[in-house]
Amino acid sequence: MQVLDRGIFLRLKDLSRRRGVTVQELIRVLVIPDWMRRFEEESNRLESLRRHRRARVARGTSGLAVARVRAGPKRETTA
């Protein structure tokens, strides 16, 4: 089951009418495969970034990630 915003449905309806198909056919043939392809590309990109980070951490000192801390201005305290 799917629920679409009215504006999106009207756009899909217009596209499907121009292509000579139903909205359901347009979603099955065009929208879902495009969404799946984009989802897969994004998943592959994120996995590549994760592998890169794991490899970078493993090359560091004893496998531990080291954070750089920058000292800010000292605060004066009043007693």
PDB file of N, CA, C and O in Angstrom, chain B, residues numbered from 101:
ATOM      1  N   MET B 101       0.851  -1.175   0.000  1.00  0.00           N
ATOM      2  CA  MET B 101       0.000   0.000   0.000  1.00  0.00           C
ATOM      3  C   MET B 101       0.894   1.234   0.000  1.00  0.00           C
ATOM      4  O   MET B 101       1.956   1.245   0.621  1.00  0.00           O
ATOM      5  N   GLN B 102       0.458   2.258  -0.693  1.00  0.00           N
ATOM      6  CA  GLN B 102       1.232   3.483  -0.754  1.00  0.00           C
ATOM      7  C   GLN B 102       0.328   4.685  -0.563  1.00  0.00           C
ATOM      8  O   GLN B 102      -0.835   4.676  -0.966  1.00  0.00           O
ATOM      9  N   VAL B 103       0.872   5.708   0.050  1.00  0.00           N
ATOM     10  CA  VAL B 103       0.148   6.952   0.242  1.00  0.00           C
ATOM     11  C   VAL B 103       1.017   8.048  -0.342  1.00  0.00           C
ATOM     12  O   VAL B 103       2.190   8.176   0.009  1.00  0.00           O
ATOM     13  N   LEU B 104       0.440   8.837  -1.232  1.00  0.00           N
ATOM     14  CA  LEU B 104       1.196   9.901  -1.887  1.00  0.00           C
ATOM     15  C   LEU B 104       0.583  11.253  -1.573  1.00  0.00           C
ATOM     16  O   LEU B 104      -0.633  11.386  -1.432  1.00  0.00           O
ATOM     17  N   ASP B 105       1.436  12.241  -1.466  1.00  0.00           N
ATOM     18  CA  ASP B 105       0.994  13.619  -1.336  1.00  0.00           C
ATOM     19  C   ASP B 105       0.200  13.973  -2.600  1.00  0.00           C
ATOM     20  O   ASP B 105       0.535  13.507  -3.689  1.00  0.00           O
ATOM     21  N   ARG B 106      -0.823  14.775  -2.466  1.00  0.00           N
ATOM     22  CA  ARG B 106      -1.682  15.111  -3.609  1.00  0.00           C
ATOM     23  C   ARG B 106      -0.877  15.714  -4.762  1.00  0.00           C
ATOM     24  O   ARG B 106      -1.091  15.347  -5.917  1.00  0.00           O
ATOM     25  N   GLY B 107       0.034  16.625  -4.468  1.00  0.00           N
ATOM     26  CA  GLY B 107       0.835  17.254  -5.513  1.00  0.00           C
ATOM     27  C   GLY B 107       1.698  16.249  -6.251  1.00  0.00           C
ATOM     28  O   GLY B 107       1.813  16.303  -7.475  1.00  0.00           O
ATOM     29  N   ILE B 108       2.302  15.337  -5.513  1.00  0.00           N
ATOM     30  CA  ILE B 108       3.140  14.305  -6.137  1.00  0.00           C
ATOM     31  C   ILE B 108       2.285  13.389  -6.996  1.00  0.00           C
ATOM     32  O   ILE B 108       2.678  13.029  -8.106  1.00  0.00           O
ATOM     33  N   PHE B 109       1.112  13.007  -6.485  1.00  0.00           N
ATOM     34  CA  PHE B 109       0.220  12.148  -7.262  1.00  0.00           C
ATOM     35  C   PHE B 109      -0.185  12.816  -8.571  1.00  0.00           C
ATOM     36  O   PHE B 109      -0.212  12.170  -9.618  1.00  0.00           O
ATOM     37  N   LEU B 110      -0.500  14.105  -8.512  1.00  0.00           N
ATOM     38  CA  LEU B 110      -0.910  14.808  -9.726  1.00  0.00           C
ATOM     39  C   LEU B 110       0.234  14.873 -10.735  1.00  0.00           C
ATOM     40  O   LEU B 110       0.002  14.761 -11.939  1.00  0.00           O
ATOM     41  N   ARG B 111       1.461  15.053 -10.257  1.00  0.00           N
ATOM     42  CA  ARG B 111       2.614  15.047 -11.169  1.00  0.00           C
ATOM     43  C   ARG B 111       2.790  13.674 -11.802  1.00  0.00           C
ATOM     44  O   ARG B 111       3.023  13.566 -13.006  1.00  0.00           O
ATOM     45  N   LEU B 112       2.679  12.622 -10.988  1.00  0.00           N
ATOM     46  CA  LEU B 112       2.787  11.261 -11.522  1.00  0.00           C
ATOM     47  C   LEU B 112       1.663  10.967 -12.509  1.00  0.00           C
ATOM     48  O   LEU B 112       1.874  10.317 -13.533  1.00  0.00           O
ATOM     49  N   LYS B 113       0.475  11.451 -12.188  1.00  0.00           N
ATOM     50  CA  LYS B 113      -0.671  11.238 -13.066  1.00  0.00           C
ATOM     51  C   LYS B 113      -0.437  11.906 -14.423  1.00  0.00           C
ATOM     52  O   LYS B 113      -0.743  11.330 -15.467  1.00  0.00           O
ATOM     53  N   ASP B 114       0.109  13.123 -14.399  1.00  0.00           N
ATOM     54  CA  ASP B 114       0.403  13.843 -15.645  1.00  0.00           C
ATOM     55  C   ASP B 114       1.480  13.108 -16.449  1.00  0.00           C
ATOM     56  O   ASP B 114       1.346  12.942 -17.661  1.00  0.00           O
ATOM     57  N   LEU B 115       2.549  12.668 -15.771  1.00  0.00           N
ATOM     58  CA  LEU B 115       3.615  11.920 -16.447  1.00  0.00           C
ATOM     59  C   LEU B 115       3.087  10.619 -17.056  1.00  0.00           C
ATOM     60  O   LEU B 115       3.423  10.263 -18.186  1.00  0.00           O
ATOM     61  N   SER B 116       2.259   9.925 -16.286  1.00  0.00           N
ATOM     62  CA  SER B 116       1.747   8.644 -16.778  1.00  0.00           C
ATOM     63  C   SER B 116       0.816   8.849 -17.969  1.00  0.00           C
ATOM     64  O   SER B 116       0.833   8.056 -18.910  1.00  0.00           O
ATOM     65  N   ARG B 117       0.009   9.897 -17.939  1.00  0.00           N
ATOM     66  CA  ARG B 117      -0.893  10.179 -19.061  1.00  0.00           C
ATOM     67  C   ARG B 117      -0.089  10.464 -20.331  1.00  0.00           C
ATOM     68  O   ARG B 117      -0.448  10.002 -21.414  1.00  0.00           O
ATOM     69  N   ARG B 118       1.019  11.239 -20.190  1.00  0.00           N
ATOM     70  CA  ARG B 118       1.861  11.543 -21.356  1.00  0.00           C
ATOM     71  C   ARG B 118       2.528  10.293 -21.919  1.00  0.00           C
ATOM     72  O   ARG B 118       2.775  10.203 -23.122  1.00  0.00           O
ATOM     73  N   ARG B 119       2.816   9.336 -21.053  1.00  0.00           N
ATOM     74  CA  ARG B 119       3.469   8.097 -21.507  1.00  0.00           C
ATOM     75  C   ARG B 119       2.465   7.014 -21.923  1.00  0.00           C
ATOM     76  O   ARG B 119       2.851   5.977 -22.463  1.00  0.00           O
ATOM     77  N   GLY B 120       1.205   7.258 -21.673  1.00  0.00           N
ATOM     78  CA  GLY B 120       0.179   6.298 -22.071  1.00  0.00           C
ATOM     79  C   GLY B 120       0.097   5.086 -21.155  1.00  0.00           C
ATOM     80  O   GLY B 120      -0.248   3.991 -21.599  1.00  0.00           O
ATOM     81  N   VAL B 121       0.410   5.278 -19.880  1.00  0.00           N
ATOM     82  CA  VAL B 121       0.337   4.183 -18.903  1.00  0.00           C
ATOM     83  C   VAL B 121      -0.434   4.671 -17.682  1.00  0.00           C
ATOM     84  O   VAL B 121      -0.741   5.857 -17.559  1.00  0.00           O
ATOM     85  N   THR B 122      -0.744   3.738 -16.778  1.00  0.00           N
ATOM     86  CA  THR B 122      -1.403   4.124 -15.532  1.00  0.00           C
ATOM     87  C   THR B 122      -0.360   4.599 -14.532  1.00  0.00           C
ATOM     88  O   THR B 122       0.834   4.356 -14.706  1.00  0.00           O
ATOM     89  N   VAL B 123      -0.813   5.272 -13.491  1.00  0.00           N
ATOM     90  CA  VAL B 123       0.093   5.729 -12.434  1.00  0.00           C
ATOM     91  C   VAL B 123       0.784   4.526 -11.797  1.00  0.00           C
ATOM     92  O   VAL B 123       1.984   4.573 -11.522  1.00  0.00           O
ATOM     93  N   GLN B 124       0.033   3.450 -11.561  1.00  0.00           N
ATOM     94  CA  GLN B 124       0.606   2.250 -10.959  1.00  0.00           C
ATOM     95  C   GLN B 124       1.716   1.669 -11.836  1.00  0.00           C
ATOM     96  O   GLN B 124       2.761   1.269 -11.323  1.00  0.00           O
ATOM     97  N   GLU B 125       1.500   1.619 -13.145  1.00  0.00           N
ATOM     98  CA  GLU B 125       2.531   1.108 -14.061  1.00  0.00           C
ATOM     99  C   GLU B 125       3.767   2.001 -14.045  1.00  0.00           C
ATOM    100  O   GLU B 125       4.897   1.515 -14.048  1.00  0.00           O
ATOM    101  N   LEU B 126       3.538   3.315 -14.027  1.00  0.00           N
ATOM    102  CA  LEU B 126       4.659   4.254 -13.983  1.00  0.00           C
ATOM    103  C   LEU B 126       5.492   4.042 -12.718  1.00  0.00           C
ATOM    104  O   LEU B 126       6.722   4.039 -12.774  1.00  0.00           O
ATOM    105  N   ILE B 127       4.831   3.868 -11.598  1.00  0.00           N
ATOM    106  CA  ILE B 127       5.536   3.644 -10.332  1.00  0.00           C
ATOM    107  C   ILE B 127       6.328   2.340 -10.393  1.00  0.00           C
ATOM    108  O   ILE B 127       7.489   2.304  -9.985  1.00  0.00           O
ATOM    109  N   ARG B 128       5.717   1.277 -10.894  1.00  0.00           N
ATOM    110  CA  ARG B 128       6.398  -0.023 -10.970  1.00  0.00           C
ATOM    111  C   ARG B 128       7.580  -0.032 -11.931  1.00  0.00           C
ATOM    112  O   ARG B 128       8.612  -0.639 -11.646  1.00  0.00           O
ATOM    113  N   VAL B 129       7.431   0.640 -13.067  1.00  0.00           N
ATOM    114  CA  VAL B 129       8.448   0.561 -14.115  1.00  0.00           C
ATOM    115  C   VAL B 129       9.516   1.639 -13.986  1.00  0.00           C
ATOM    116  O   VAL B 129      10.672   1.395 -14.333  1.00  0.00           O
ATOM    117  N   LEU B 130       9.165   2.808 -13.503  1.00  0.00           N
ATOM    118  CA  LEU B 130      10.103   3.924 -13.506  1.00  0.00           C
ATOM    119  C   LEU B 130      10.541   4.355 -12.110  1.00  0.00           C
ATOM    120  O   LEU B 130      11.737   4.452 -11.834  1.00  0.00           O
ATOM    121  N   VAL B 131       9.588   4.609 -11.245  1.00  0.00           N
ATOM    122  CA  VAL B 131       9.891   5.197  -9.942  1.00  0.00           C
ATOM    123  C   VAL B 131      10.629   4.218  -9.035  1.00  0.00           C
ATOM    124  O   VAL B 131      11.683   4.557  -8.498  1.00  0.00           O
ATOM    125  N   ILE B 132      10.100   3.024  -8.856  1.00  0.00           N
ATOM    126  CA  ILE B 132      10.719   2.057  -7.943  1.00  0.00           C
ATOM    127  C   ILE B 132      12.115   1.657  -8.405  1.00  0.00           C
ATOM    128  O   ILE B 132      13.037   1.680  -7.590  1.00  0.00           O
ATOM    129  N   PRO B 133      12.322   1.290  -9.675  1.00  0.00           N
ATOM    130  CA  PRO B 133      13.691   0.947 -10.097  1.00  0.00           C
ATOM    131  C   PRO B 133      14.671   2.109  -9.919  1.00  0.00           C
ATOM    132  O   PRO B 133      15.820   1.890  -9.537  1.00  0.00           O
ATOM    133  N   ASP B 134      14.231   3.340 -10.191  1.00  0.00           N
ATOM    134  CA  ASP B 134      15.100   4.501 -10.016  1.00  0.00           C
ATOM    135  C   ASP B 134      15.442   4.683  -8.540  1.00  0.00           C
ATOM    136  O   ASP B 134      16.592   4.953  -8.196  1.00  0.00           O
ATOM    137  N   TRP B 135      14.446   4.535  -7.670  1.00  0.00           N
ATOM    138  CA  TRP B 135      14.685   4.657  -6.233  1.00  0.00           C
ATOM    139  C   TRP B 135      15.652   3.571  -5.763  1.00  0.00           C
ATOM    140  O   TRP B 135      16.559   3.844  -4.977  1.00  0.00           O
ATOM    141  N   MET B 136      15.459   2.343  -6.242  1.00  0.00           N
ATOM    142  CA  MET B 136      16.339   1.238  -5.843  1.00  0.00           C
ATOM    143  C   MET B 136      17.783   1.493  -6.294  1.00  0.00           C
ATOM    144  O   MET B 136      18.722   1.240  -5.539  1.00  0.00           O
ATOM    145  N   ARG B 137      17.959   1.988  -7.510  1.00  0.00           N
ATOM    146  CA  ARG B 137      19.298   2.276  -8.024  1.00  0.00           C
ATOM    147  C   ARG B 137      19.970   3.355  -7.177  1.00  0.00           C
ATOM    148  O   ARG B 137      21.133   3.214  -6.799  1.00  0.00           O
ATOM    149  N   ARG B 138      19.246   4.422  -6.883  1.00  0.00           N
ATOM    150  CA  ARG B 138      19.809   5.506  -6.058  1.00  0.00           C
ATOM    151  C   ARG B 138      20.128   5.016  -4.656  1.00  0.00           C
ATOM    152  O   ARG B 138      21.164   5.377  -4.099  1.00  0.00           O
ATOM    153  N   PHE B 139      19.252   4.197  -4.075  1.00  0.00           N
ATOM    154  CA  PHE B 139      19.480   3.652  -2.739  1.00  0.00           C
ATOM    155  C   PHE B 139      20.735   2.786  -2.729  1.00  0.00           C
ATOM    156  O   PHE B 139      21.538   2.866  -1.799  1.00  0.00           O
ATOM    157  N   GLU B 140      20.908   1.957  -3.762  1.00  0.00           N
ATOM    158  CA  GLU B 140      22.080   1.090  -3.854  1.00  0.00           C
ATOM    159  C   GLU B 140      23.359   1.917  -4.017  1.00  0.00           C
ATOM    160  O   GLU B 140      24.373   1.620  -3.386  1.00  0.00           O
ATOM    161  N   GLU B 141      23.314   2.951  -4.858  1.00  0.00           N
ATOM    162  CA  GLU B 141      24.485   3.809  -5.044  1.00  0.00           C
ATOM    163  C   GLU B 141      24.873   4.481  -3.739  1.00  0.00           C
ATOM    164  O   GLU B 141      26.055   4.538  -3.402  1.00  0.00           O
ATOM    165  N   GLU B 142      23.895   4.993  -2.998  1.00  0.00           N
ATOM    166  CA  GLU B 142      24.161   5.654  -1.718  1.00  0.00           C
ATOM    167  C   GLU B 142      24.715   4.653  -0.706  1.00  0.00           C
ATOM    168  O   GLU B 142      25.644   4.973   0.035  1.00  0.00           O
ATOM    169  N   SER B 143      24.154   3.452  -0.669  1.00  0.00           N
ATOM    170  CA  SER B 143      24.648   2.421   0.245  1.00  0.00           C
ATOM    171  C   SER B 143      26.097   2.053  -0.073  1.00  0.00           C
ATOM    172  O   SER B 143      26.914   1.896   0.834  1.00  0.00           O
ATOM    173  N   ASN B 144      26.412   1.917  -1.356  1.00  0.00           N
ATOM    174  CA  ASN B 144      27.785   1.598  -1.765  1.00  0.00           C
ATOM    175  C   ASN B 144      28.744   2.723  -1.387  1.00  0.00           C
ATOM    176  O   ASN B 144      29.865   2.467  -0.946  1.00  0.00           O
ATOM    177  N   ARG B 145      28.302   3.969  -1.561  1.00  0.00           N
ATOM    178  CA  ARG B 145      29.148   5.116  -1.217  1.00  0.00           C
ATOM    179  C   ARG B 145      29.425   5.147   0.286  1.00  0.00           C
ATOM    180  O   ARG B 145      30.560   5.374   0.706  1.00  0.00           O
ATOM    181  N   LEU B 146      28.393   4.921   1.090  1.00  0.00           N
ATOM    182  CA  LEU B 146      28.568   4.920   2.543  1.00  0.00           C
ATOM    183  C   LEU B 146      29.460   3.769   2.995  1.00  0.00           C
ATOM    184  O   LEU B 146      30.287   3.940   3.891  1.00  0.00           O
ATOM    185  N   GLU B 147      29.298   2.602   2.385  1.00  0.00           N
ATOM    186  CA  GLU B 147      30.143   1.457   2.744  1.00  0.00           C
ATOM    187  C   GLU B 147      31.592   1.739   2.385  1.00  0.00           C
ATOM    188  O   GLU B 147      32.496   1.358   3.129  1.00  0.00           O
ATOM    189  N   SER B 148      31.826   2.391   1.271  1.00  0.00           N
ATOM    190  CA  SER B 148      33.188   2.753   0.876  1.00  0.00           C
ATOM    191  C   SER B 148      33.805   3.699   1.899  1.00  0.00           C
ATOM    192  O   SER B 148      34.974   3.551   2.257  1.00  0.00           O
ATOM    193  N   LEU B 149      33.023   4.672   2.374  1.00  0.00           N
ATOM    194  CA  LEU B 149      33.520   5.597   3.395  1.00  0.00           C
ATOM    195  C   LEU B 149      33.824   4.850   4.694  1.00  0.00           C
ATOM    196  O   LEU B 149      34.825   5.135   5.351  1.00  0.00           O
ATOM    197  N   ARG B 150      32.971   3.901   5.067  1.00  0.00           N
ATOM    198  CA  ARG B 150      33.207   3.136   6.294  1.00  0.00           C
ATOM    199  C   ARG B 150      34.495   2.330   6.187  1.00  0.00           C
ATOM    200  O   ARG B 150      35.287   2.287   7.128  1.00  0.00           O
ATOM    201  N   ARG B 151      34.703   1.684   5.025  1.00  0.00           N
ATOM    202  CA  ARG B 151      35.934   0.905   4.830  1.00  0.00           C
ATOM    203  C   ARG B 151      37.159   1.800   4.906  1.00  0.00           C
ATOM    204  O   ARG B 151      38.179   1.419   5.479  1.00  0.00           O
ATOM    205  N   HIS B 152      37.056   2.991   4.329  1.00  0.00           N
ATOM    206  CA  HIS B 152      38.174   3.932   4.346  1.00  0.00           C
ATOM    207  C   HIS B 152      38.497   4.345   5.778  1.00  0.00           C
ATOM    208  O   HIS B 152      39.665   4.407   6.160  1.00  0.00           O
ATOM    209  N   ARG B 153      37.468   4.628   6.568  1.00  0.00           N
ATOM    210  CA  ARG B 153      37.686   5.021   7.966  1.00  0.00           C
ATOM    211  C   ARG B 153      38.296   3.887   8.770  1.00  0.00           C
ATOM    212  O   ARG B 153      39.200   4.110   9.575  1.00  0.00           O
ATOM    213  N   ARG B 154      37.796   2.643   8.554  1.00  0.00           N
ATOM    214  CA  ARG B 154      38.351   1.505   9.297  1.00  0.00           C
ATOM    215  C   ARG B 154      39.809   1.301   8.948  1.00  0.00           C
ATOM    216  O   ARG B 154      40.621   1.019   9.830  1.00  0.00           O
ATOM    217  N   ALA B 155      40.158   1.436   7.679  1.00  0.00           N
ATOM    218  CA  ALA B 155      41.546   1.253   7.247  1.00  0.00           C
ATOM    219  C   ALA B 155      42.421   2.342   7.830  1.00  0.00           C
ATOM    220  O   ALA B 155      43.550   2.067   8.237  1.00  0.00           O
ATOM    221  N   ARG B 156      41.929   3.580   7.883  1.00  0.00           N
ATOM    222  CA  ARG B 156      42.703   4.692   8.414  1.00  0.00           C
ATOM    223  C   ARG B 156      42.949   4.508   9.910  1.00  0.00           C
ATOM    224  O   ARG B 156      44.052   4.768  10.391  1.00  0.00           O
ATOM    225  N   VAL B 157      41.943   4.067  10.642  1.00  0.00           N
ATOM    226  CA  VAL B 157      42.092   3.850  12.083  1.00  0.00           C
ATOM    227  C   VAL B 157      43.066   2.705  12.336  1.00  0.00           C
ATOM    228  O   VAL B 157      43.874   2.773  13.263  1.00  0.00           O
ATOM    229  N   ALA B 158      42.999   1.652  11.521  1.00  0.00           N
ATOM    230  CA  ALA B 158      43.889   0.502  11.699  1.00  0.00           C
ATOM    231  C   ALA B 158      45.351   0.887  11.462  1.00  0.00           C
ATOM    232  O   ALA B 158      46.242   0.295  12.069  1.00  0.00           O
ATOM    233  N   ARG B 159      45.615   1.863  10.596  1.00  0.00           N
ATOM    234  CA  ARG B 159      46.987   2.296  10.338  1.00  0.00           C
ATOM    235  C   ARG B 159      47.515   3.205  11.431  1.00  0.00           C
ATOM    236  O   ARG B 159      48.726   3.403  11.534  1.00  0.00           O
ATOM    237  N   GLY B 160      46.628   3.766  12.255  1.00  0.00           N
ATOM    238  CA  GLY B 160      47.044   4.694  13.310  1.00  0.00           C
ATOM    239  C   GLY B 160      47.773   3.961  14.426  1.00  0.00           C
ATOM    240  O   GLY B 160      48.002   2.755  14.334  1.00  0.00           O
ATOM    241  N   THR B 161      48.134   4.678  15.470  1.00  0.00           N
ATOM    242  CA  THR B 161      48.884   4.103  16.582  1.00  0.00           C
ATOM    243  C   THR B 161      48.054   3.070  17.312  1.00  0.00           C
ATOM    244  O   THR B 161      47.032   3.392  17.918  1.00  0.00           O
ATOM    245  N   SER B 162      48.485   1.861  17.253  1.00  0.00           N
ATOM    246  CA  SER B 162      47.880   0.688  17.896  1.00  0.00           C
ATOM    247  C   SER B 162      46.384   0.560  17.626  1.00  0.00           C
ATOM    248  O   SER B 162      45.651  -0.003  18.438  1.00  0.00           O
ATOM    249  N   GLY B 163      45.932   1.079  16.488  1.00  0.00           N
ATOM    250  CA  GLY B 163      44.535   0.922  16.107  1.00  0.00           C
ATOM    251  C   GLY B 163      43.573   1.835  16.838  1.00  0.00           C
ATOM    252  O   GLY B 163      42.361   1.715  16.658  1.00  0.00           O
ATOM    253  N   LEU B 164      44.073   2.734  17.650  1.00  0.00           N
ATOM    254  CA  LEU B 164      43.191   3.637  18.378  1.00  0.00           C
ATOM    255  C   LEU B 164      43.078   4.964  17.645  1.00  0.00           C
ATOM    256  O   LEU B 164      44.067   5.491  17.135  1.00  0.00           O
ATOM    257  N   ALA B 165      41.900   5.481  17.598  1.00  0.00           N
ATOM    258  CA  ALA B 165      41.711   6.788  16.986  1.00  0.00           C
ATOM    259  C   ALA B 165      42.106   7.848  18.001  1.00  0.00           C
ATOM    260  O   ALA B 165      41.753   7.751  19.176  1.00  0.00           O
ATOM    261  N   VAL B 166      42.826   8.844  17.556  1.00  0.00           N
ATOM    262  CA  VAL B 166      43.285   9.902  18.455  1.00  0.00           C
ATOM    263  C   VAL B 166      42.594  11.191  18.039  1.00  0.00           C
ATOM    264  O   VAL B 166      42.635  11.583  16.873  1.00  0.00           O
ATOM    265  N   ALA B 167      41.960  11.844  19.001  1.00  0.00           N
ATOM    266  CA  ALA B 167      41.290  13.108  18.723  1.00  0.00           C
ATOM    267  C   ALA B 167      42.217  14.255  19.090  1.00  0.00           C
ATOM    268  O   ALA B 167      42.879  14.219  20.127  1.00  0.00           O
ATOM    269  N   ARG B 168      42.262  15.258  18.251  1.00  0.00           N
ATOM    270  CA  ARG B 168      43.055  16.441  18.552  1.00  0.00           C
ATOM    271  C   ARG B 168      42.182  17.417  19.307  1.00  0.00           C
ATOM    272  O   ARG B 168      41.069  17.731  18.885  1.00  0.00           O
ATOM    273  N   VAL B 169      42.687  17.887  20.412  1.00  0.00           N
ATOM    274  CA  VAL B 169      41.944  18.822  21.238  1.00  0.00           C
ATOM    275  C   VAL B 169      42.655  20.157  21.175  1.00  0.00           C
ATOM    276  O   VAL B 169      43.871  20.241  21.347  1.00  0.00           O
ATOM    277  N   ARG B 170      41.900  21.172  20.934  1.00  0.00           N
ATOM    278  CA  ARG B 170      42.464  22.508  20.833  1.00  0.00           C
ATOM    279  C   ARG B 170      42.080  23.286  22.056  1.00  0.00           C
ATOM    280  O   ARG B 170      40.901  23.383  22.398  1.00  0.00           O
ATOM    281  N   ALA B 171      43.058  23.835  22.711  1.00  0.00           N
ATOM    282  CA  ALA B 171      42.784  24.586  23.933  1.00  0.00           C
ATOM    283  C   ALA B 171      42.192  25.938  23.592  1.00  0.00           C
ATOM    284  O   ALA B 171      42.672  26.637  22.700  1.00  0.00           O
ATOM    285  N   GLY B 172      41.146  26.293  24.310  1.00  0.00           N
ATOM    286  CA  GLY B 172      40.503  27.586  24.108  1.00  0.00           C
ATOM    287  C   GLY B 172      41.050  28.569  25.128  1.00  0.00           C
ATOM    288  O   GLY B 172      41.918  28.210  25.924  1.00  0.00           O
ATOM    289  N   PRO B 173      40.567  29.785  25.119  1.00  0.00           N
ATOM    290  CA  PRO B 173      41.034  30.781  26.085  1.00  0.00           C
ATOM    291  C   PRO B 173      40.642  30.355  27.501  1.00  0.00           C
ATOM    292  O   PRO B 173      39.584  29.768  27.725  1.00  0.00           O
ATOM    293  N   LYS B 174      41.527  30.669  28.444  1.00  0.00           N
ATOM    294  CA  LYS B 174      41.241  30.317  29.843  1.00  0.00           C
ATOM    295  C   LYS B 174      40.131  31.214  30.371  1.00  0.00           C
ATOM    296  O   LYS B 174      40.037  32.397  30.044  1.00  0.00           O
ATOM    297  N   ARG B 175      39.303  30.604  31.195  1.00  0.00           N
ATOM    298  CA  ARG B 175      38.229  31.368  31.819  1.00  0.00           C
ATOM    299  C   ARG B 175      38.683  31.800  33.198  1.00  0.00           C
ATOM    300  O   ARG B 175      39.305  31.038  33.939  1.00  0.00           O
ATOM    301  N   GLU B 176      38.365  33.012  33.516  1.00  0.00           N
ATOM    302  CA  GLU B 176      38.685  33.476  34.867  1.00  0.00           C
ATOM    303  C   GLU B 176      37.530  33.147  35.776  1.00  0.00           C
ATOM    304  O   GLU B 176      36.365  33.335  35.425  1.00  0.00           O
ATOM    305  N   THR B 177      37.870  32.649  36.960  1.00  0.00           N
ATOM    306  CA  THR B 177      36.822  32.314  37.916  1.00  0.00           C
ATOM    307  C   THR B 177      36.878  33.305  39.062  1.00  0.00           C
ATOM    308  O   THR B 177      37.955  33.716  39.494  1.00  0.00           O
ATOM    309  N   THR B 178      35.745  33.670  39.532  1.00  0.00           N
ATOM    310  CA  THR B 178      35.676  34.565  40.669  1.00  0.00           C
ATOM    311  C   THR B 178      35.195  33.807  41.869  1.00  0.00           C
ATOM    312  O   THR B 178      34.231  33.047  41.790  1.00  0.00           O
ATOM    313  N   ALA B 179      35.859  34.008  42.981  1.00  0.00           N
ATOM    314  CA  ALA B 179      35.497  33.262  44.183  1.00  0.00           C
ATOM    315  C   ALA B 179      34.658  34.048  45.127  1.00  0.00           C
ATOM    316  O   ALA B 179      34.279  33.543  46.184  1.00  0.00           O
TER     317      ALA B 179
END
